[in-house]
Amino acid sequence: MRSVATVMAMALVAAMANGDDGGVELERCDPDRSRRVRRAALEALAPPGGLRSFPRDCPLHEDRDVWKMFEDKKTKKRRTRWTCGFCGKQFRGEKYLDLHMIHRHAGEGRHGADVCLADLYDVLQVDAFEKAMAYDRKNERWMKENKLCRPWEAEEWKGECEAVAQQCFPTEASRASKHMHHKFLEEVCAFHSCGMLGQPYATLAPAHTAARVLKLLGLILSLLGVFTFYGLVFVERWQARTHGDLRRVTARDRTWFEKLRRWMWAQVPDTLRWKYKRM
């Protein structure tokens, strides 16, 4: 009897050391996939209040994420320097910091965190979300070209996806939740089919693709402005060389471009003018 009690106590201590308080062991949860699922949920699915705004039963709720607390304890100073918020140790890459937290700080996770977001990677079709965010139009036929699609597996993911929709977007909560519920079923769950064509997350993240297009348009306009400016400079200099004379140019005879150039030069500090003249 004593030996049984001893074994149970040792099992309890081991569970606490691994962070398993009835939930998911940290070492069995892929941190990279969890990050990607968290990003997809935050940018495409979460209410305005963030992941904490989901119902507590929703597996995407922030408090149920086994890796969320550990992610908050990371500090990135640069790409090759990551600092552990628990002990202050530094690492050259995030993956090494993940391993450190698994082996050294697994028991310091949030109590009640029982969901590994990596398990929802295929259910939420995060790969399709990332392609949609990358503005990849080749993704329109991604499911048909997936030769590894298994009907029974797709049907299982579809059932889990519909369960997530009901838990995270209950139809009886509000009109916005009901609308998001149907949107999620149409643009995510419906694509768990080997013969389904189209693009998942087609409208769930429109602002990001629009922002990317606006940035590209701004870059094009900036380059056009630069080429136009230097084109005017070239034309002005060419006219001055080919049609110039030796008469003194008065302020009245100067072109608008020459006046603009002189005004811009007048705004330059004296120290910079001195450095420019010495070059």
C-alpha positions in Angstrom: 0.0 0.0 0.0 2.8 2.3 0.8 4.6 1.6 -2.4 1.4 2.5 -4.4 1.2 5.8 -2.5 4.8 6.5 -3.2 4.3 5.8 -7.0 1.3 8.1 -7.1 3.2 10.9 -5.3 6.1 10.5 -7.7 3.7 10.6 -10.7 2.2 13.8 -9.3 5.6 15.5 -8.9 6.6 14.5 -12.4 3.3 15.9 -13.8 3.9 19.2 -12.0 7.5 19.3 -13.2 6.3 18.8 -16.8 3.5 21.5 -16.4 0.8 18.8 -16.8 -2.0 19.9 -14.5 -4.6 18.0 -16.4 -3.7 19.8 -19.6 -1.0 19.3 -22.3 2.7 18.7 -21.6 4.8 21.5 -23.0 7.3 19.2 -24.6 4.6 17.5 -26.7 3.4 20.9 -28.1 5.3 22.3 -31.1 6.1 25.9 -30.3 6.6 27.0 -33.9 3.2 25.7 -35.1 1.6 27.1 -32.0 2.9 30.6 -32.9 1.6 30.3 -36.4 -1.8 29.2 -35.3 -1.9 32.1 -32.7 -1.0 34.6 -35.4 -3.7 33.3 -37.8 -6.3 33.4 -35.0 -5.3 36.8 -33.9 -5.2 38.4 -37.4 -8.1 36.7 -39.1 -10.5 35.3 -36.5 -10.2 37.2 -33.1 -12.7 39.8 -32.0 -11.5 43.4 -31.6 -10.5 42.7 -28.0 -8.0 40.0 -29.0 -7.7 36.3 -28.2 -8.9 37.0 -24.6 -12.3 38.1 -26.0 -13.2 34.6 -27.1 -15.5 32.6 -24.9 -13.7 30.6 -22.2 -14.8 27.3 -23.9 -13.0 28.3 -27.1 -9.7 26.5 -27.6 -8.3 29.8 -29.0 -8.8 31.7 -25.8 -5.5 33.2 -24.6 -5.7 31.6 -21.1 -5.9 28.1 -22.5 -2.8 28.4 -24.6 0.0 26.3 -23.0 2.7 28.4 -24.8 1.3 31.9 -24.4 2.9 32.6 -21.0 6.2 31.3 -22.2 6.0 33.5 -25.3 5.4 36.5 -23.1 8.6 35.7 -21.2 10.7 36.0 -24.3 12.7 39.1 -25.1 14.2 39.6 -28.6 17.1 42.1 -28.7 18.0 41.1 -32.2 17.6 38.2 -34.5 20.5 36.2 -32.9 19.9 37.2 -29.3 16.9 36.0 -27.2 16.6 36.3 -23.5 14.6 34.1 -21.1 12.4 36.1 -18.8 12.5 33.4 -16.1 16.2 33.2 -15.5 17.8 35.8 -17.8 19.9 33.4 -19.9 20.5 34.4 -23.5 20.3 32.3 -26.6 21.3 32.7 -30.2 17.9 31.6 -31.6 14.3 31.3 -30.6 14.3 27.5 -31.1 17.1 27.1 -28.5 15.1 29.3 -26.1 12.1 27.1 -26.7 14.1 24.0 -25.8 15.4 25.8 -22.7 11.9 26.6 -21.5 10.7 23.0 -22.1 13.5 21.5 -20.1 14.0 24.2 -17.4 10.7 26.1 -16.9 7.9 23.8 -18.0 6.5 23.7 -14.5 6.1 27.5 -14.4 3.4 27.7 -17.0 -0.1 29.2 -16.5 -2.4 27.0 -14.4 -5.4 25.9 -16.4 -3.8 26.1 -19.8 -4.9 22.9 -21.5 -4.8 23.5 -25.2 -1.9 23.0 -27.6 -2.6 25.4 -30.5 -0.3 23.2 -32.7 -3.0 20.6 -32.7 -5.3 23.1 -34.5 -2.8 23.8 -37.3 -4.5 21.5 -39.9 -8.0 22.1 -38.5 -7.6 25.9 -39.1 -5.7 25.5 -42.3 -2.9 27.8 -41.2 -0.9 27.0 -44.4 -3.7 28.4 -46.5 -3.9 31.5 -44.3 -0.2 32.2 -44.7 -0.5 31.8 -48.4 -3.4 34.2 -48.5 -1.5 36.7 -46.4 1.4 36.4 -48.8 -0.9 37.4 -51.6 -0.2 34.2 -53.5 -2.8 33.7 -56.2 -1.5 30.2 -56.9 -3.2 29.2 -53.7 -6.6 29.3 -55.5 -6.2 25.6 -56.5 -4.2 24.5 -53.5 -6.6 21.8 -52.3 -7.0 20.2 -55.7 -3.2 20.1 -56.2 -2.7 18.5 -52.8 -2.0 14.9 -53.8 -1.8 13.8 -50.2 -5.4 14.7 -49.4 -7.1 11.8 -47.6 -11.0 12.0 -47.6 -11.3 10.4 -44.1 -8.7 12.8 -42.7 -10.4 15.8 -44.3 -13.7 14.8 -42.9 -12.3 14.5 -39.4 -10.7 17.9 -39.6 -14.0 19.3 -40.9 -15.8 18.0 -37.8 -13.2 19.5 -35.5 -13.4 22.8 -37.4 -17.1 22.9 -37.0 -16.7 22.2 -33.3 -14.2 25.2 -33.0 -16.8 27.4 -34.9 -19.5 26.5 -32.3 -17.2 27.0 -29.3 -15.6 30.3 -30.5 -18.5 31.8 -32.4 -21.7 30.6 -30.7 -24.7 31.6 -32.8 -26.8 32.5 -29.8 -24.2 35.0 -28.4 -24.8 38.0 -30.7 -25.4 39.0 -34.3 -21.7 39.6 -34.9 -20.8 36.2 -33.5 -23.5 34.5 -35.6 -22.1 36.3 -38.7 -18.6 35.2 -37.9 -19.8 31.6 -37.3 -21.2 31.3 -40.8 -18.1 33.1 -42.3 -15.8 30.6 -40.5 -17.8 27.7 -41.8 -17.8 29.0 -45.4 -14.2 30.1 -45.6 -12.4 27.6 -43.4 -14.3 24.5 -42.6 -15.9 24.0 -46.0 -12.4 23.7 -47.6 -11.8 20.4 -45.7 -12.6 18.5 -48.8 -10.3 16.9 -51.4 -12.3 18.2 -54.3 -13.0 21.8 -53.0 -11.7 24.6 -55.2 -11.2 28.2 -54.1 -9.1 30.1 -51.5 -9.6 29.7 -47.8 -9.6 33.0 -45.8 -10.6 34.8 -48.9 -12.3 37.7 -47.0 -11.3 37.0 -43.4 -8.1 39.0 -43.7 -8.8 41.6 -46.5 -7.2 44.5 -44.7 -3.7 42.9 -44.8 -3.7 42.3 -48.5 -5.1 45.7 -49.1 -2.4 47.3 -46.9 0.2 45.4 -48.9 -1.2 46.7 -52.2 -1.2 50.2 -50.8 2.4 49.9 -49.7 3.4 48.7 -53.2 1.5 51.6 -54.8 3.2 54.1 -52.5 6.6 52.7 -53.4 5.8 53.0 -57.1 4.6 56.6 -56.7 7.7 57.4 -54.7 10.0 56.0 -57.4 8.1 57.8 -60.0 8.5 61.0 -58.1 12.3 60.5 -57.8 12.7 59.7 -61.5 10.6 62.8 -62.4 12.7 65.1 -60.2 16.0 63.9 -61.6 14.5 64.0 -65.1 13.7 67.7 -64.6 17.2 68.3 -63.3 18.6 66.7 -66.4 16.4 68.7 -68.7 17.2 71.9 -66.9 21.0 71.3 -67.0 20.8 70.3 -70.7 18.9 73.5 -71.6 21.4 75.6 -69.7 24.3 74.1 -71.5 22.9 74.2 -75.0 21.0 77.5 -75.0 22.9 79.5 -72.4 24.6 82.8 -73.0 27.2 84.9 -71.1 24.7 87.5 -69.9 24.3 87.7 -66.1 21.1 85.9 -65.0 19.0 88.1 -62.8 16.5 86.9 -60.2 13.7 87.7 -62.6 15.2 85.4 -65.3 15.6 82.4 -63.1 13.3 79.5 -63.7 11.1 78.0 -61.0 13.4 75.1 -60.7 16.4 77.2 -60.0 14.5 79.2 -57.4 13.4 76.0 -55.7 17.0 74.7 -55.7 18.4 77.9 -54.2 15.6 77.9 -51.5 16.4 74.2 -50.6 20.1 75.0 -50.4 19.4 77.9 -48.1 17.6 75.5 -45.7 20.7 73.3 -45.3 22.7 74.1 -42.1 26.1 75.7 -42.5 27.9 72.7 -41.1 26.5 70.4 -43.8 27.3 73.0 -46.5 30.9 73.1 -45.4 31.1 69.3 -45.5 29.5 69.2 -48.9 31.9 71.7 -50.3 34.9 69.8 -49.0 33.8 66.6 -50.7 
